[in-house]
Structures are given as structure tokens and as C-alpha cells.
Amino acid sequence: NAGVTQTPKFQVLKTGQSMTLQCAQDMNHEYMSWYRQDPGMGLRLIHYSVGAGITDQGEVPNGYNVSRSTTEDFPLRLLSAAPSQTSVYFCASRPGDRYNSPLHFGNGTRLTVT
Amino acid sequence: AQTVTQSQPEMSVQEAETVTLSCTYDTSESNYYLFWYKQPPSRQMILVIRQEAYKQQNATENRFSVNFQKAAKSFSLKISDSQLGDTAMYFCAFMKPADRGSTLGRLYFGRGTQLTVWP
């Protein structure tokens, strides 16, 4: 099983550029989410989705957009990258009908904004 | 808002010894779930153990066990017979069953404890 797949693994952007971080899962999970990890800050929730067509904001949503057109995919868009968005980004998913089940994480994307 | 506190940014232990990582949380909920995740240098997030608040029995997974003190809102992780491969960042996480009317809960993470196991 592929599980949760994130692409790219590394990315360098210049301030003001846009890009999309891709996330796909093949487990038919309803719940998908994006976290960012910064040194000394743990993981903070950016956006999440409880199913196709349904998204909501997490703790740190500013500067990021998401959409959920299919169950499998949950892309994260940076419309105008800023140095403060330099971070490691994780996508994670979980079955929708088992809210006590653990998150399945992708391997992360390291993003640097110069 | 829920908060999760890991008061030990770094810890070290000698191989084969036992180490305990601390975690406290703040919530007014009576039913919730707690997790410990491990992140080795590979950056992969790996579930170590989980505990359901309504279960009084402490969870155990091989060399990993928890000391869950619901009244004290404490959820510490004990690693027995430490191995070099246990070297990683460890995150404590809290989840309540429902948020904003959804049946799917959000996960709140602590800031992590970097554990180093030395020979």
C-alpha cells in the first residue's frame, strides 16, 4: 500500500512565487489534513477536510488555500510565498468513521522560501 | 482551546536503560484520546502508542508503555530497554472526539521531546 504520498519532497521558492503541495492517499480516508512543523513548535494544523467538497481552517490557515474535489487528493496552495512559510509540511489522513483511529502521515515536504 | 505541554525539550538515555517522557494536557472534555508519535531523523511520523480516556488501564506496546493519570491530566511515555533506534523526536498528541459539529476530531500536538539513546 502506498498510504499517504506527498510531492515534492523538497522545494525552494522565492518570495512571492506560488506553488501547490500535493497530497494523495489510497486508503479511502474521508479525513485529510495539512500540518506544518517548525523547530520548537510541534505540528500545527493548517487546514483539514472531512470529505470531498468540505474543508475548514485549522490553527494557522493564513497564506494557504485548500480544496477537496476527490476523496483521494488534498492539495495545499501557497498563493504568494513568504519567508515565514519556510517549514516542513505534513499531510495526514484518517478513516472518517473511526475518529479514534490514528493519523497516517506522509513523509513531509521541506519548503524553503528565500 | 486544547493545549498539550511537553516540558522536556531534550532527553538522553543510555542503551538498555529506561526513560520516561512527560506530557500534560489541558481540557474540559471527559472523553478524548491521547497519542505518542515518534519522528526519527528520516522525518517520518510513526504512531507509538495510544490511550482512550475512558479506559483506566494503561496502554502497552512491547517496550513502550504509558502512565495515564486522568485527574492530573498527565500522559507520560516510558521506554524500557532503550535501543539506539529509539533516538527520535517524540510528540504527545491530544484529540477530542468532535469539533465544530463534525464527528471527526482534530489532533493537537505538543512541541516535542528530542530523545537521544547513546551506547
Interface residues (C-beta under 8 A of the other chain):
Chain A: E30 Y31 S33 Y35 G40 M41 G42 L43 R44 L45 Y48 V50 D56 G58 V88 F90 A92 R94 G96 Y99 N100 P102 L103 F105 N107 G108 R110
Chain B: V4 Q6 P9 Y33 F35 S42 R43 Q44 M45 L47 R50 E52 F91 M95 P97 A98 R100 S102 T103 L104 G105 R106 L107 Y108 F109 G110 R111 G112
